[in-house]
Every structure is written in structure tokens, then in C-alpha cells.
Amino acid sequence: MISPTPQYLLTPAAMARVDASAAASGLDSFGLMVRAGEAVAAAALRLFPAARRYVVLCGPGNNGGDGWIAASALARAGAGVVVHGLSDDATWKGDAARARQNCPLSAEPLHHYTPSTGDLVIDGLFGAGLARDLPDEVQALIRRIREAGLPVLAIDLPSGIDGATGKVRGEAFRALHTVTFMTRKPGHVLLPGRSHCGDVEVFDIGIPRRIVDQEAGPLWVNGKGIWHAHDRKGAAEDHKYRRGHLTVFSGGEFATGASRLSAEAGLRAGAGLVTLASPKSAIATNAGHLTAVMLTAIDSRSDLSALLDDTRRSTFVLGPGFGDLDRAREFALMLGEAGRSLVLDADGITAFRGEVGALSSAFAGSAPRIVVTPHEGEFARLFPDTAADTAGGKIGKALAAAAILGGIVVYKGADTVIASPDGRAAIEEKAPATLATAGSGDVLAGIIGARLANGMPAFEAACAGVHQHGLAARRAGAGLTAEDLVRHIQPD
């Protein structure tokens, strides 16, 4: 059986280096442009055969060159084609200028285009390398096309989407289909860019894979290829302790539900044994709801110290519904100093508002032992300076935070980013919108805790947990609650 491999993403800067290396190796760069443009034309004819007119919008760079090639191919196929350019002929350079010169069609100025029923708009204005707001003229055109309700086919990435961050630069086309080349970029996967791309088609224009691979950094679409080699395989001699003991801390008498969701998720996700560590005041409440999850009383530092005498208790989840921030901080630091692994969520994160240094020191070591799972608000509490950096995208912020923490950061959202202090990062794209429901984060913490308890390294455990969480939500379907989510957890 062939092992899965991670699906990497190339940043626009890395893709530019790929293009340069391809040209330096002797490949005909104009030939690559021809393949790209003709792939766009083929997609237009295949997907939109009933279009009355193909309207190709060409920008000043290579993205526009792809547009000119596409327009030429469409014209040869007998389609009705018009081209509108953003700039005059004097600004075209290199391969894009050659594509312009070879096209039998003339170009009208961009502002002359009037949207018409039956048009398919082929967007070749700006590609993935865009890193500034679009010109006012282009923003106005995008609004006119949107108001007319015309379909858009984007070349590389819809104009207005920053290929590195997925951010909208003023305005952006919302395409029904996007044709990109060799590999996807972060802007195809991160929000809001992902929601502007429609279906994304990756076309191989013929750059040797060795050239593409040499620019691949440690940035992936989250998937099994990341953690496959660390998956724990079941064995006949297994027993519950070999599969790992996960301990989840409960909140007080009137805040027990969140921790039980974490504990039950951890058990279903594969931990061999799960214990709920509950304040004495909440023991009776928790006991009335638990069957397979074990229960122990813990209120004080000395109680936790006694618990830690059992070295089989390797992994903990702290924060869901915990409430007492001072005690959360105390317990987390004790776990770090005792060499345990920890998933810190919710109140556990808030307990370290502005004090991430203390957390980092307690969990310092050769390999990360802590996974924090903040949503946007919690991220800002734990990493205020990083969160305030408006220039950085979600990947950059998550990686900066992971470096500060010395642990794994799961920056939650519909485009969750998992980041490691060694520079690795993954983006989850399979999580459905139904996960925006109370308790789903508690379930995630338990799943990641189970993976850690199984012995998986922290980054891989976080990636596996996030993916497993999203798959469970897809199985649960519309109207899911956190309880439904737990019931639909399965091995990935």
C-alpha cells in the first residue's frame, strides 16, 4: 500500500522562484504560458459551452498573458471573444507582450466593458502575486459584473485575492471556477479567498516536479499524509494503558458539560482510558452522566500532585468549562513542570492572558508538549502583539505565536491553521460551517488529547485531531450539536 503524502501549498513568492528555475533550466517560458492559457480556454468551453460571448479581461503581467493566449485559443475554436485590457501596449513585457502580439484580436480599454446577459467573464487581471489593493477602476468593474450576476472563470486566483493570505484587496471577483497551475496557493485555501475561488482546477503545465518540489516549504493542506507515519497501529497485545491515559479537568458543579464533552470525545477518538478530574462539589453531577469515563476528585495543588505520582497519566486537557482562572494557571504550570503533555483550551487560555512567557517556560524542552486551541478572541488574549499585526495573514500569525509559545498553536476557524515552532503549518479545508456551535471546541480538545495520549507527536496529533473533528461534523450533517459530534467520531 502506498503511503499518503502531504499536499503542499506554494506561496506566490515560491511559485515565482519555480517559474524562474524552470526558465533557467532551459524550458521555454512562453511555451509554459501557452499551455496555461490554452488550459483556461479549454475549461471555459467545457464548463460554459452556452456562453454567448467570452469576455477576457487582461492585466499587465503574466496573468494577462495567459488571458491573451486563452482569447486566441477561443477565437480559433470559433467562439465569440472580446478582450478588454487594463493597460496600453507599451506596458506589456516579456512573454505577456509576445502573447499580446500573437493574438488576432484587438483590446478595448477596461472601462469600455458593459456587462451583458450571456457573457462569461474570464478574469486574467491579477494573479496570486497580488499584494496591494486593486486600482479603483478594477474595483468598480468587479462591482458592475457582480451586480449583473455574470459567471466568472478566474485565471490562477480571482483578482483581488491576496495569494499569500487569502485576504480581499479592496474588492475581489467571486468566481465559479478557478484554473491554477502546478499547485494551489494559500489564498485558495484560506478564507475569505477560498469562498471566492469556486471549484479549483490545478493544471500541470509541464514544469518538472523536481523543480516544484525544491521550492515546497513545510506548508500543507491538512490531511493524513502529515501524520500517517505516526499513526498508532493496533496490536493483539494492546491494553488500555498502551493506548494512553487521558485526563480531563472538569469545571465546578454548574459547569461540567464542556469537560464531559472533551472526555467522551477523547475516549471515542482512541484514548485507552479517560479520567475526568472533578472538583468534589461536582462529583455527584458528573457521576450521574458518566459510564465508560472514569472519575476522580481533585481540588487542590496537593490533589494534582498525588495524581501525577501515576506516571501513566501522560496527557491532560485543561480549560473547557473550568472557570477558576487562578487554579487553571496553577494546574497548567504544574503539568508543564512535571513533564506532561497538555491541550489548553477556553478558560485555560484565558488564564494566561498576557503571560504566555510563563506557559512557554513551563513547557520548554526539545519537543513540543503543549497544544493551545484558541479561536480569534482567545488568540488575541494569549498573543496580543501578534494578533495586532494587521499586515500578517493567519499563517504568519499562527507561526509567530507557535514560536513564542514553543508549542503547537491551533488557530481555529473555518480555515483552522495548525502551526509548529519549527516552521511547519497546515490549513484545514474540510471543516463544515456546522461546527460553529457551542461545545464543538471542547470536542476538538478531547480528540487532540486522545492523539497525544496515543503517543503521537504534538504537531501531528493536532493536525490529526483537527481533521478527525471536521470529518465527524460532515458525518453528523445539518443541525449538529456537540453531542452529535461526539457520536460521529470515527478513526480517520
N, C-alpha and C positions, 0 to 999 in steps of 0.2 A: 504494500500500500504506500502510495506517495504521500509524504507529509505535506500539510498545507504550508504555504509560505506567506509572510505578511505582505499585504498590498500597500506599497508605499505611495506617498504623495510627493510631488516635486514642487517646491516653491517656484514662483516666477523667476527668481534670480538663478536657481539651479537649472531651470529649463533653458534659460538664456545661455548658460555655460554648456549645456548639452548641444544646443544649436551651433555654438562656436566650435566645439570639439568636433562635431560632425563635419563642419566645413573644413577644419584644419586637417582632418583625416583624408580629405580628397573627395568627399561626397559633394555632388552638385547641389548647392543650396537652393538654386532655382528649381531643380527637379523635385526637391522636397516640397517646395511651395506649390508646385503644380499638383502633386499628389494630394496635398491638403485641400486646395481649392476644389479639385475635382471630387473629392470625398464629400465636400459640402454640397456641391451641385447634385451629386447622386442622392444624398439624404433629402434634399429639397424635392426632387422628382419622386422619390419613393414615398415620402411621408405626406406630401402636399400635391398630389397629382392634379387636383381640381382647381388649383390656383389660376386665376385669370391672368395674373401678372406677377413676376418675380422682381421685387424691388430690392436691389443690392445697395447697401449703404457702406461706403468705403472710407476708412480713416487714413491717416498719413503714413502709418507704419506697415509692418509685415502683415498685420491683421487685415489691413485694407488690401494688401497684395493678394492674400487668399481670396478676398472678395472679388477682385478683378478676375482672377482665374476662374472662380465659380461662375461669374457672369458670362465669361467666354464659353465655358462648357455648356451652360444653359442655352445660350444662343445657338450653339452648334446642334443642340438637341431639338431646336425648333420652338423653344418656349418663348413667350413674350417677356422680355427683360428690359428693365431700365436701371441705370446706375446713377446714384447721387453721391458726390464726393464732398468731403469736409474741407479740402484744401485744393489749391490750383496745382497745375502740373509741375511748377518749379520746385515744390516742396517734396516731391517723390524722389526716393533714393534707392540705390541697390536693386535687389530683386523685386521690390514693390514697384519701382519705376519701370522695370522691364515688363512686369505683369500688366501695368497700365498701358504701355506702348503696344503690347501684343493684342490687346483687347480691341475687337472691331467696333465696340460701342463707344459713344461719347458720354461724358458725365455732365449731369446738371448739378448746380450748386445744391447743397443740402437743404437750404431754406426754401427751395422751389418745390420740394416734395409735398404733395397734398394727398393724405391717406384716402384710399378709395376701396370700396367694398370689393372683395375678391383678391386683394393684394396679399402676397406673402412677403414679409419683410425679412431680408437676410442681413443680419447685423454683423458687419465687418468693420465697425468704427474703432473700437479699442478692445484689446485682448486682456489676458491675465496680468500683464505687467502694469496696469493702471494703478497709480499710487497718489492721485490727486483728484479733486472734484472735476467733473466733466464741464466743458465750456457751456455757458448759458444757452447757446444756440442748440447744442445737443440735448440738454435737459428739456428745453421747450419742445423739441421734436419727439422725444420719448413720451412726454405727456400727451401730445396730439395723437400719437399712434396708440397709446393706451386707451384714450377716450374713444377712439374709433373702433376699438375691440379687434384689432388685426392680429393674426398669429405672427410670431417672431421665431426665426431659426437663428441661433447665435453661433458665431464662429469663435471657438476657444472658450469664451466666457461672455455672458451678456455684458454689453458695455455699461459701465457704471459700477461694476462689482470689482472690488479690490481682490486680486488673485491670491494675495498672501493672507488676508484677514477675513474675507467674506463680507466686509463692510460695504454699504452703499455709499458711493461717492457723489452725493447730491441727488441724483436720480439714477435709475437703472432699468433696463429692459427686463420684462418678465417673459422669458422665452418658453415655448412649448417643448423645444428640443435644442440641445447644445451639442455641437461636434467639437471635441478637443482632440489633442494629438499626443500620442505615446503614453501619457499617463494623466490622471486627474491632478488638479492643483488644490491647495487648501480651500480656496474660495468656492470650489464645487461642493464641499462637504460642510464647511462652517456656515452658520446662519448669520445674516439673512440670505447670503449668497445662494445657499442650497435651494431655497424656495424660489429663486429666480431662474434656475437653470432648466427646469423641466426634466425630461429624460436626457441623461448624459451618455453620449456615444464616444468611446475612445477609439480613435483610428490610428493604426500603425502606418506611418508614412515612410518607413524604411530605414530609420536610424538604427544601427546595430544596438542590440540590447546591452552589450558591454559598455557602450558609451553612456547609455541612460543609467545603467546600474552604478557606474562610478560616481555619479552625482547624487545618488539616493542617500539622503540622510536618515536619521532614526525617527522619521515621522510617518506614521502609518494610519490607514483606516483600521479601526479596531476589528479584530477578527481572530479566529482560532490559531492562525499561523503564529501569533505573538506568543501564546502560552502553551502551544501543543507539546513542546518538548518537556514541559514541567508538569504536565497533567499526571496526577497520581493514578496509576493503574491498580485496579482491584486485584487482590490475590487471595487464594484459598485460606492462607494462614492469617488473614486480617482479623483484627478485633477492634472494638470501638476506640481504644486509645491510640491505635496505629493510624486511625483516620483523623485523629486530632480532637482535642477538648477545647471547645469554645465557651467562654464565659461572657455573659451579657449583663450589664448593670441595669437594675430597674430604678424607676423613679419612686416617689412616695405613694402613699395609699390611694390618692386620687389621680395618679399619673402613671399607671402601669401598662397601658395598652401598647405604647410605642415600643417599649423594650420587649414585650412578648412577641410583637411582630418580628423584631430583629432575631430573637431567639428561635422562633419557629422557622423563619427563613433560613437561618444557619443550619438547622437540623435537616431541612428538606434539601438544601444545596450541597450536602455531603459531609458535614462535620460528623464524626463518630459519636460524639457526646456533647450536649449543650446544657449548661447550667445557667439559670437566672439567679444572679446575686441580688437579693432584695432586702430593703430595709425591713426590720422586724414589724414595723407598722403596716407593711403591705404584704406580709407573708400570706395571710388568710385570703386576701383578694387574689393574689397570684396563684395560690394553690387551687382555688376554685376553677381556674381556667387552663391549667397545665396537665398534661398527661405524660408524653414522652420527654419533655424538657424537665430537667431536674431543678431543684430549688434549694437555695442556701441563704441563710440570714447574714447580712453584712451591714454594719452601720458606721464603723469607726476605722481609723487607721490600723489599729491592732487587729481588727477583724480581717482586713485585707492582708495584713502581714501574715496572719495564720493561713489564709487561703493560698498565699504564694509559696508556702512551705511545700506544697504539692507541685513538683516541677513539671508534671504532666499538663498543668494549666498553662498552656503556651500562648494563648491568643485571647484577646478581650475586645469587646465592643462597649464603648462608653459615650453617652450623650443623649440617645433617644429618650425623651421624656424625663430626663434626670432631674432637672430643676435646680438643685443646690449647686451653684457655680463654684463656691469655695471648695466644697468637697470634691467636685468634679476635677478641679485643678489639682488638688492634693492627690487624688487617686491616680490621675494620669501620670504625674511625675513619679509616683512610686512604681508604677508599672514600667516606666522607662528605665529607672534606676535598677530595677530587678531584671532587666534584660528581656522583657516580654514584648510581644507584638500587639499593636493596638490599632483598631479602627475608631477614629474620633469623629463624631458627628454631632450636629444640632447643639445642645447645651454644652457639650464637651468643647466644641469650637469656640462658642461664645465665652466660655470660662477663661480663654487665653486672649481675649481682646487686647490688642496692643502688646502682648507678651509672648510672641511667637519664639523669641530667643530662649526663654526658659524651656519651652517644649523641645526645641531643637537640641539644646544641651542635654536634656534628659535622655533623648533617643539617639544620641551621637553614636556612631560606630561604622564599621566597614561596609555594612549592608543596611539599607533602609528597613526599619521595623515599624514605622508608623504610616498609616494611610489616613488622610483627612478628606472629608467628603462635603465641602461647602457648596451651597447654592450661592448666587451672586451676592446676596446680602451678607451671608456668613463669610464669604471670601473677603469682602471689604472690611469686616471686623478683624479678621486674623491677619490680613496683609494690606493694611490701609494705604501704604505708599504705592504698592504695586497696583492696587485697584484704581488709584487716582491717575495712573498713567494713561491718558486718553489716546496716545499715539499707538500704544501696543495693542495687538489683537489678542484674542483669547488664548491662542497657543503660547504666545510670548509671555503673557501674564502668568499662565499656569506653570511654565518652565521656570520663570523667575521666582515664583512662590516656592516651587519644589526645591530650588537651590537654597533659598533662605531657610526652609524647614529642615532640609536634609532628609526628606521623606517624600512619599508619594502624595500628589495632590489630584483629587478627582473633582474637577471644576464642573459642577453639574449644570444641566440644562438639556434642551432638545438636541444640542450638539456637544454633549459632555466631552471634555478633554481630560485625558489621564496623562500626567506628567511626572517624570522622574528627575532627581537631581543630577543624573549623569547625562541629561540632554535628550533622552528618549521621550516621545509623546505619541499618543494615539487619539483619534477622534471617533466617537461612536456615532453612526449614522442610522442605526436600525431602531432606535428608541421611539415608540409612537407617542403622540400627543396625549394619550390617555394616562400617561404616567404623571401628569400634572394633577395629582390627587393626594390628599392628606395620607401620610403614612408610607408612601412609596419609597421615600428616602430611608426610612427605618428598615424596610425590607432590603434595600441595597446594602446597607451597612452589615446586615446579617449575612448576606450572600458573600460579600468580600471577606468577612470574618471566617466563614467556612473554608474558603480557598486558602487563606493564610494558615488556618489550623491544619489543613491537609499537607502543609509543608511547601506550598508554592511561594516563590519569591514575591516580594511586595508589589512590584510593578505589574508582573504577570497576573498576580491574584486580583489586583484592582481592575485590570483590563478584562479578565475572565468574568469577574463579578458584574461589571457594568453591562457586558454583552448578554450574560445569562439573565439579568434583570430585564433588559429590553425584549428578549425572546419570550420571557414569561408574560410580559404585557401584551405582546402580539397574540399569544395563545388565548389570553383571557378575553380579548376583544373589547368591544364598546361597553361603556358603563362600568368598567372595572373599579373595584375598591382595593385597598391594600390587602384585605383578607383574600380576595380573589387572586391577587398577585402571588401570594404565598402558595396557594394551592396549585398554581400553574408553573412553579419552578421545576425544571427537569434538567438532567445532565445535558450540557450543550453538545 
